[in-house]
Amino acid sequence: MKHGTDCPNARAPGSLLLGLPAVLTSCPVFQYPASFVTVSQISPGTSSTDVPAGQKPMKVNGIPVYVVMGSSTTLNWTVPSLGAEVVGTGPTSGQVMHTLHKA
């Protein structure tokens, strides 16, 4: 993790981003296959109690998590009870995301 910058350390094997970089396309992390996980606030205008219509949550360490998108390379979760979105990309991002806990 790198503090005080918009982009993660490109030399690290993976990164945890708290909040989104201002300009994602200029970040070196998107130019190689490392894993990274981004934790950010739910999009403005979305209530922390909103639940995706017709979707049942999966539980991650007892926390209800809604899968917004999932593929072999990217996971995108909404966690209304924590007011957070969690996005993971790369081969080990799912392992990091499954460590989600309430603070």
Number of C-alpha atoms within 10 A of each C-alpha: 14 13 10 6 10 16 22 21 17 17 11 13 13 21 21 17 21 14 15 13 15 11 9 12 11 12 15 13 21 16 10 11 13 18 22 26 24 19 17 16 18 17 12 6 6 12 12 16 11 12 17 13 6 6 10 12 16 12 11 13 12 10 16 16 24 19 17 14 11 12 8 9 14 17 19 20 19 26 21 21 15 17 16 18 20 23 22 25 21 17 15 16 22 20 10 13 20 11 9 14 11 8 4
